[in-house]
Amino acid sequence: MLVLGVDPGSRVTGYGLIEKRPGGIVCVDWGRVRPPPDMPFYERIHHIFLSMMEIMRRHGPQEMAIENIFHAKNAASSLKLGHARGAVLVAAVHCGLKIFEYSPLEIKKALVGYGRGSKEQVRSMVQIMLKLKALPGLDTSDALATAICHTSWKRYDTAPIKVHAAAAMPSGKP
């Protein structure tokens, strides 16, 4: 099973693909979508959408894991994050992926055993669990952590945590 993990952001959207194999999990690809900083906001959202569509079509994951929206102190930042997250969700629905959502606490607990772990602790565990030679950026490690969390939950629960019915729409249909 190939899982796409995504850490959405309007300036940087991290992604990571992992595959669950009999011997464990393997990192297939990881990276960042980074629209040009001088690009208008609405064009950055479109850039994220198109980039995620290309990644999904290139790799063909069956499922996508993404972080739930959390409450932030800055309302403007939360709104921008919501737009970026929406672009990723629409791309996933368009490509026919099953979508699973996890809270930041669930993700951190799955990786470091503690729901209040730091981003650096999560990144270190991602590097160890996936046997990565290079240390990924924080956005990318968060995306990989989300995918790892998903495969951990799937081990213990065969039913989807949250699956949206629209995710069953055939790919290539507008």
DRENLUMKOL-571140 format. One line per 5 residues: number of its first residue (from 1); their letters; for each residue x, y, z of N, C-alpha, C. Coordinates in nm, 2 decimals, always signed. Atoms other than C-alpha are relative to their C-alpha. Example, Ala and Ser with C-alpha at 12.3 -4.5 7.8 and 13.67 -1.06 7.14 Angstrom:
# residues 2
1 = AS = +0.09:-0.12:+0.00:+1.23:-0.45:+0.78:+0.09:+0.12:+0.00 | -0.09:-0.11:+0.00:+1.37:-0.11:+0.71:-0.08:+0.11:+0.08
This chain:
# residues 174
1 = MLVLG = +0.08:-0.12:+0.00:+0.00:+0.00:+0.00:+0.09:+0.12:+0.00 | -0.08:-0.12:+0.01:+0.14:+0.34:-0.10:-0.09:+0.11:+0.06 | +0.07:-0.11:-0.07:+0.04:+0.63:+0.13:+0.07:+0.13:-0.02 | -0.05:-0.14:+0.02:+0.09:+1.00:+0.06:-0.04:+0.07:+0.13 | +0.02:-0.08:-0.11:+0.14:+1.21:+0.37:+0.02:+0.15:-0.04
6 = VDPGS = -0.01:-0.14:+0.04:+0.09:+1.59:+0.34:-0.01:+0.09:+0.12 | +0.00:-0.10:-0.10:+0.18:+1.88:+0.56:-0.03:+0.13:-0.07 | +0.03:-0.11:+0.09:-0.01:+2.17:+0.39:+0.04:+0.13:+0.06 | -0.03:-0.13:-0.03:+0.10:+2.53:+0.40:-0.01:+0.09:-0.12 | +0.01:-0.08:+0.11:+0.05:+2.83:+0.18:+0.13:+0.04:-0.06
11 = RVTGY = -0.13:-0.03:+0.05:+0.42:+2.90:+0.15:+0.08:-0.12:-0.03 | -0.06:+0.12:+0.03:+0.55:+2.55:+0.18:-0.09:-0.12:+0.04 | +0.08:+0.12:-0.02:+0.36:+2.22:+0.15:+0.09:-0.12:-0.01 | -0.09:+0.11:+0.00:+0.56:+1.92:+0.25:-0.08:-0.13:-0.04 | +0.06:+0.13:+0.04:+0.48:+1.57:+0.11:+0.10:-0.11:+0.02
16 = GLIEK = -0.08:+0.12:-0.01:+0.61:+1.22:+0.16:-0.08:-0.12:-0.03 | +0.07:+0.12:+0.04:+0.52:+0.89:+0.01:+0.08:-0.12:+0.07 | -0.06:+0.12:-0.05:+0.58:+0.57:+0.20:-0.08:-0.12:-0.04 | +0.07:+0.13:+0.04:+0.50:+0.21:+0.11:+0.02:-0.10:+0.11 | +0.01:+0.11:-0.10:+0.40:-0.06:+0.36:+0.04:-0.13:-0.07
21 = RPGGI = -0.04:+0.13:+0.06:+0.59:-0.38:+0.27:+0.01:-0.10:+0.11 | -0.01:+0.10:-0.10:+0.63:-0.71:+0.45:+0.11:+0.03:+0.11 | -0.11:-0.03:-0.09:+0.96:-0.60:+0.61:-0.01:+0.13:+0.07 | +0.01:-0.13:-0.07:+0.83:-0.26:+0.73:-0.05:+0.10:-0.10 | +0.04:-0.11:+0.09:+0.78:+0.08:+0.57:+0.12:+0.06:-0.06
26 = VCVDW = -0.11:-0.05:+0.08:+0.99:+0.23:+0.30:-0.04:+0.14:-0.05 | +0.02:-0.13:+0.06:+1.02:+0.59:+0.19:+0.02:-0.01:-0.15 | +0.00:+0.00:+0.14:+0.94:+0.62:-0.18:+0.05:+0.13:-0.06 | -0.03:-0.13:+0.05:+0.97:+0.99:-0.23:-0.04:+0.10:+0.11 | +0.03:-0.11:-0.08:+0.96:+1.32:-0.04:+0.05:+0.13:-0.05
31 = GRVRP = -0.04:-0.13:+0.05:+0.98:+1.68:-0.10:-0.09:+0.11:+0.05 | +0.08:-0.12:-0.04:+0.82:+2.03:-0.08:-0.05:+0.06:-0.13 | +0.06:-0.08:+0.10:+0.59:+2.23:-0.30:+0.02:+0.14:+0.06 | -0.03:-0.14:-0.05:+0.71:+2.59:-0.27:-0.03:+0.10:-0.11 | +0.03:-0.10:+0.10:+0.53:+2.85:-0.48:+0.09:+0.12:+0.02
36 = PPDMP = -0.08:-0.12:-0.01:+0.73:+3.16:-0.56:-0.06:+0.10:+0.11 | +0.05:-0.08:-0.11:+0.70:+3.40:-0.26:-0.07:+0.13:-0.05 | +0.06:-0.12:+0.05:+0.61:+3.70:-0.48:-0.13:-0.03:-0.08 | +0.12:+0.04:+0.07:+0.32:+3.50:-0.64:-0.12:+0.04:+0.09 | +0.12:-0.03:-0.08:-0.03:+3.63:-0.54:-0.06:-0.13:+0.07
41 = FYERI = +0.05:+0.11:-0.08:-0.20:+3.42:-0.28:-0.08:-0.10:-0.07 | +0.09:+0.10:+0.07:-0.47:+3.27:-0.50:+0.08:-0.08:-0.10 | -0.09:+0.08:+0.10:-0.20:+3.17:-0.76:+0.08:-0.10:+0.08 | -0.08:+0.10:-0.08:+0.00:+3.00:-0.48:-0.09:-0.12:+0.03 | +0.09:+0.11:-0.03:-0.31:+2.79:-0.39:-0.02:-0.08:-0.12
46 = HHIFL = +0.01:+0.07:+0.12:-0.35:+2.70:-0.75:+0.12:-0.08:-0.03 | -0.13:+0.07:+0.01:+0.02:+2.61:-0.77:+0.00:-0.13:+0.08 | +0.00:+0.12:-0.09:-0.02:+2.38:-0.47:-0.09:-0.11:-0.06 | +0.10:+0.10:+0.06:-0.33:+2.21:-0.63:+0.07:-0.07:-0.12 | -0.06:+0.06:+0.12:-0.15:+2.15:-0.96:+0.12:-0.09:+0.03
51 = SMMEI = -0.12:+0.08:-0.04:+0.17:+2.03:-0.80:-0.04:-0.13:+0.07 | +0.05:+0.12:-0.07:-0.02:+1.79:-0.57:-0.06:-0.10:-0.10 | +0.06:+0.08:+0.10:-0.22:+1.66:-0.87:+0.11:-0.08:-0.08 | -0.11:+0.06:+0.07:+0.11:+1.59:-1.05:+0.07:-0.11:+0.08 | -0.06:+0.10:-0.09:+0.26:+1.41:-0.75:-0.09:-0.12:+0.01
56 = MRRHG = +0.10:+0.11:-0.01:-0.05:+1.20:-0.71:-0.01:-0.09:-0.13 | +0.00:+0.07:+0.13:-0.06:+1.11:-1.08:+0.13:-0.08:-0.03 | -0.13:+0.06:+0.03:+0.31:+1.03:-1.10:+0.02:-0.13:+0.09 | -0.02:+0.11:-0.09:+0.31:+0.80:-0.79:-0.11:-0.10:+0.01 | +0.11:+0.08:-0.01:-0.04:+0.67:-0.78:-0.03:-0.06:+0.14
61 = PQEMA = +0.03:+0.06:-0.14:-0.09:+0.64:-0.40:-0.15:-0.03:+0.01 | +0.14:+0.04:-0.02:-0.41:+0.47:-0.28:-0.07:+0.08:+0.11 | +0.05:-0.07:-0.11:-0.45:+0.67:+0.03:+0.08:+0.13:+0.04 | -0.07:-0.12:-0.04:-0.36:+1.02:+0.17:-0.03:+0.02:+0.14 | +0.01:-0.04:-0.14:-0.30:+1.11:+0.53:+0.03:+0.15:+0.01
66 = IENIF = -0.02:-0.15:-0.02:-0.33:+1.48:+0.63:-0.04:+0.04:+0.14 | +0.02:-0.05:-0.14:-0.33:+1.67:+0.96:-0.14:+0.07:+0.00 | +0.12:-0.07:-0.02:-0.67:+1.79:+1.09:+0.03:+0.15:+0.02 | -0.02:-0.14:-0.03:-0.71:+2.16:+1.12:+0.00:+0.02:+0.15 | -0.02:-0.03:-0.14:-0.60:+2.29:+1.46:-0.03:+0.14:+0.02
71 = HAKNA = +0.03:-0.14:-0.03:-0.69:+2.61:+1.64:+0.14:+0.07:+0.02 | -0.12:-0.08:-0.01:-0.42:+2.87:+1.60:-0.03:+0.13:+0.06 | +0.02:-0.13:-0.06:-0.37:+3.20:+1.77:-0.03:+0.11:-0.11 | +0.01:-0.10:+0.11:-0.35:+3.39:+1.44:-0.11:-0.04:-0.10 | +0.11:+0.04:+0.09:-0.68:+3.38:+1.25:+0.04:+0.01:-0.15
76 = ASSLK = -0.04:-0.01:+0.14:-0.52:+3.50:+0.92:+0.08:-0.12:-0.04 | -0.09:+0.12:+0.03:-0.26:+3.22:+0.93:-0.09:-0.12:-0.01 | +0.09:+0.11:+0.01:-0.53:+2.97:+1.00:-0.08:-0.01:-0.13 | +0.08:+0.00:+0.12:-0.74:+3.08:+0.71:+0.09:-0.03:-0.12 | -0.09:+0.04:+0.11:-0.44:+3.06:+0.47:+0.04:-0.15:+0.00
81 = LGHAR = -0.02:+0.15:-0.01:-0.36:+2.71:+0.60:-0.12:-0.07:-0.05 | +0.13:+0.06:+0.05:-0.72:+2.62:+0.54:-0.01:+0.00:-0.15 | +0.01:-0.01:+0.15:-0.70:+2.73:+0.18:+0.10:-0.10:-0.06 | -0.10:+0.09:+0.05:-0.38:+2.53:+0.12:-0.04:-0.14:+0.02 | +0.05:+0.13:-0.03:-0.53:+2.23:+0.29:-0.11:-0.04:-0.09
86 = GAVLV = +0.11:+0.03:+0.10:-0.84:+2.26:+0.07:+0.05:-0.03:-0.13 | -0.06:+0.02:+0.13:-0.63:+2.27:-0.24:+0.05:-0.15:-0.01 | -0.05:+0.14:-0.01:-0.46:+1.94:-0.13:-0.12:-0.10:+0.00 | +0.12:+0.09:-0.01:-0.80:+1.78:-0.04:-0.07:-0.01:-0.13 | +0.07:+0.01:+0.13:-0.96:+1.87:-0.37:+0.09:-0.08:-0.10
91 = AAVHC = -0.08:+0.08:+0.09:-0.66:+1.73:-0.56:-0.01:-0.15:+0.03 | +0.02:+0.14:-0.04:-0.69:+1.40:-0.36:-0.13:-0.06:-0.04 | +0.13:+0.05:+0.04:-1.06:+1.37:-0.43:+0.00:-0.01:-0.15 | +0.00:+0.00:+0.15:-1.00:+1.45:-0.80:+0.08:-0.13:-0.05 | -0.08:+0.11:+0.04:-0.74:+1.17:-0.81:-0.05:-0.14:+0.06
96 = GLKIF = +0.06:+0.12:-0.05:-0.96:+0.92:-0.63:+0.07:-0.06:+0.12 | -0.07:+0.05:-0.12:-0.75:+0.88:-0.31:-0.10:+0.00:+0.12 | +0.08:+0.01:-0.13:-0.91:+0.77:+0.02:+0.08:+0.10:+0.09 | -0.06:-0.11:-0.09:-0.85:+1.06:+0.27:-0.02:-0.04:+0.14 | +0.00:+0.03:-0.14:-0.76:+1.00:+0.63:+0.06:+0.12:+0.07
101 = EYSPL = -0.05:-0.12:-0.08:-0.72:+1.28:+0.89:+0.04:-0.04:+0.14 | -0.05:+0.03:-0.13:-0.52:+1.28:+1.21:+0.03:+0.13:+0.07 | -0.03:-0.12:-0.08:-0.48:+1.53:+1.49:+0.16:+0.01:+0.02 | -0.14:-0.01:-0.03:-0.13:+1.67:+1.56:+0.04:-0.09:+0.12 | -0.03:+0.09:-0.12:-0.14:+1.48:+1.90:+0.01:-0.14:-0.04
106 = EIKKA = +0.00:+0.14:+0.05:-0.22:+1.15:+1.72:+0.13:-0.03:-0.07 | -0.12:+0.02:+0.08:+0.07:+1.20:+1.48:+0.12:-0.01:+0.09 | -0.11:+0.00:-0.09:+0.32:+1.29:+1.75:+0.01:-0.12:+0.09 | +0.00:+0.12:-0.09:+0.21:+1.01:+1.98:+0.04:-0.13:-0.08 | -0.03:+0.11:+0.08:+0.24:+0.76:+1.69:+0.15:-0.01:-0.02
111 = LVGYG = -0.14:+0.00:+0.03:+0.60:+0.86:+1.63:+0.09:+0.01:+0.13 | -0.09:-0.01:-0.11:+0.75:+0.97:+1.96:-0.06:-0.05:+0.13 | +0.06:+0.06:-0.12:+0.51:+0.81:+2.21:-0.06:+0.11:+0.09 | +0.05:-0.11:-0.08:+0.41:+1.15:+2.34:-0.06:+0.11:-0.09 | +0.08:-0.09:+0.09:+0.15:+1.39:+2.20:+0.05:+0.14:+0.00
116 = RGSKE = -0.06:-0.13:-0.01:+0.35:+1.70:+2.29:+0.14:+0.01:-0.04 | -0.14:+0.01:+0.05:+0.68:+1.60:+2.12:+0.03:+0.12:-0.09 | -0.05:-0.12:+0.08:+0.88:+1.87:+1.94:+0.01:-0.05:-0.15 | -0.02:+0.03:+0.14:+0.91:+1.89:+1.56:+0.13:-0.07:-0.02 | -0.13:+0.06:+0.01:+1.27:+1.80:+1.60:+0.00:-0.14:+0.04
121 = QVRSM = +0.01:+0.14:-0.04:+1.19:+1.48:+1.79:-0.07:-0.08:-0.11 | +0.07:+0.07:+0.10:+0.94:+1.39:+1.52:+0.09:-0.02:-0.12 | -0.10:+0.01:+0.11:+1.20:+1.46:+1.25:+0.10:-0.11:+0.02 | -0.09:+0.10:-0.03:+1.45:+1.24:+1.42:-0.05:-0.14:-0.01 | +0.06:+0.13:+0.01:+1.21:+0.95:+1.45:-0.03:-0.04:-0.14
126 = VQIML = +0.03:+0.02:+0.14:+1.11:+0.99:+1.09:+0.13:-0.06:-0.07 | -0.13:+0.04:+0.06:+1.48:+0.96:+0.99:+0.04:-0.14:+0.04 | -0.03:+0.13:-0.05:+1.53:+0.66:+1.21:-0.09:-0.11:-0.06 | +0.10:+0.10:+0.05:+1.21:+0.47:+1.11:+0.01:-0.03:-0.15 | -0.01:+0.01:+0.14:+1.26:+0.53:+0.74:+0.14:-0.03:-0.05
131 = KLKAL = -0.15:+0.02:+0.03:+1.64:+0.49:+0.75:+0.04:+0.09:-0.11 | -0.04:-0.10:+0.09:+1.69:+0.81:+0.57:+0.14:+0.05:+0.02 | -0.14:-0.05:-0.01:+2.05:+0.92:+0.50:+0.00:+0.15:+0.03 | +0.00:-0.14:-0.01:+1.96:+1.28:+0.47:-0.11:+0.04:+0.10 | +0.10:-0.05:-0.10:+1.77:+1.48:+0.74:-0.10:+0.08:-0.08
136 = PGLDT = +0.10:-0.08:+0.07:+1.44:+1.60:+0.58:-0.03:+0.13:+0.07 | +0.05:-0.12:-0.06:+1.31:+1.95:+0.63:-0.12:-0.02:+0.09 | +0.11:+0.02:-0.09:+1.05:+2.01:+0.90:-0.13:-0.03:-0.07 | +0.13:+0.02:+0.07:+0.76:+2.04:+0.65:+0.00:-0.14:-0.06 | -0.01:+0.13:+0.06:+0.87:+1.72:+0.48:-0.01:-0.11:+0.11
141 = SDALA = +0.00:+0.10:-0.10:+0.93:+1.53:+0.80:-0.14:-0.01:+0.06 | +0.14:+0.00:-0.05:+0.58:+1.63:+0.93:-0.09:-0.08:-0.10 | +0.08:+0.07:+0.10:+0.43:+1.50:+0.60:+0.03:-0.15:+0.01 | -0.03:+0.14:-0.02:+0.62:+1.17:+0.64:-0.05:-0.06:+0.13 | +0.05:+0.04:-0.12:+0.52:+1.15:+1.00:-0.15:-0.03:+0.00
146 = TAICH = +0.14:+0.02:+0.02:+0.16:+1.18:+0.90:-0.03:-0.13:-0.07 | +0.02:+0.13:+0.07:+0.19:+0.89:+0.66:+0.04:-0.11:+0.09 | -0.04:+0.11:-0.09:+0.37:+0.68:+0.92:-0.11:-0.02:+0.10 | +0.11:+0.01:-0.09:+0.10:+0.76:+1.17:-0.12:-0.08:-0.06 | +0.11:+0.07:+0.07:-0.16:+0.64:+0.91:+0.03:-0.15:+0.00
151 = TSWKR = -0.03:+0.14:+0.01:+0.02:+0.31:+0.86:+0.00:-0.07:+0.13 | +0.00:+0.05:-0.14:+0.05:+0.26:+1.24:-0.14:-0.02:+0.04 | +0.14:+0.02:-0.04:-0.32:+0.31:+1.29:-0.07:-0.11:-0.08 | +0.05:+0.11:+0.09:-0.40:+0.08:+0.99:+0.03:-0.14:+0.05 | -0.04:+0.13:-0.06:-0.21:-0.20:+1.17:-0.10:-0.04:+0.10
156 = YDTAP = +0.09:+0.03:-0.11:-0.45:-0.18:+1.46:-0.15:+0.01:-0.03 | +0.14:-0.03:+0.03:-0.77:-0.08:+1.30:-0.02:-0.02:-0.15 | +0.01:+0.02:+0.14:-0.88:-0.22:+0.97:-0.11:+0.09:-0.07 | +0.10:-0.10:+0.05:-1.17:+0.03:+0.93:+0.07:+0.14:-0.01 | -0.06:-0.14:+0.02:-1.08:+0.38:+0.80:-0.04:+0.09:+0.12
161 = IKVHA = +0.03:-0.09:-0.11:-1.06:+0.65:+1.07:-0.11:+0.10:-0.06 | +0.09:-0.10:+0.07:-1.23:+0.91:+0.84:+0.02:-0.02:-0.15 | -0.01:+0.01:+0.14:-1.30:+0.84:+0.48:-0.11:+0.08:-0.06 | +0.11:-0.08:+0.07:-1.49:+1.09:+0.26:-0.05:-0.07:-0.12 | +0.06:+0.08:+0.11:-1.73:+0.93:+0.02:+0.04:+0.06:-0.14
166 = AAAMP = -0.04:-0.06:+0.12:-1.62:+1.18:-0.25:+0.13:-0.05:-0.05 | -0.13:+0.05:+0.04:-1.28:+1.02:-0.25:-0.01:-0.12:-0.10 | +0.01:+0.11:+0.09:-1.42:+0.73:-0.45:-0.03:+0.04:-0.14 | +0.02:-0.05:+0.13:-1.48:+0.95:-0.75:+0.12:-0.04:-0.09 | -0.10:+0.04:+0.09:-1.29:+0.81:-1.05:+0.09:+0.12:-0.04
171 = SGKP = -0.10:-0.11:+0.04:-0.97:+1.01:-1.14:-0.02:+0.04:-0.14 | +0.01:-0.05:+0.14:-0.96:+1.22:-1.45:-0.14:+0.07:-0.02 | +0.13:-0.06:+0.02:-1.32:+1.34:-1.40:+0.00:+0.13:+0.08 | +0.00:-0.13:-0.07:-1.37:+1.71:-1.32:-0.11:+0.00:+0.11
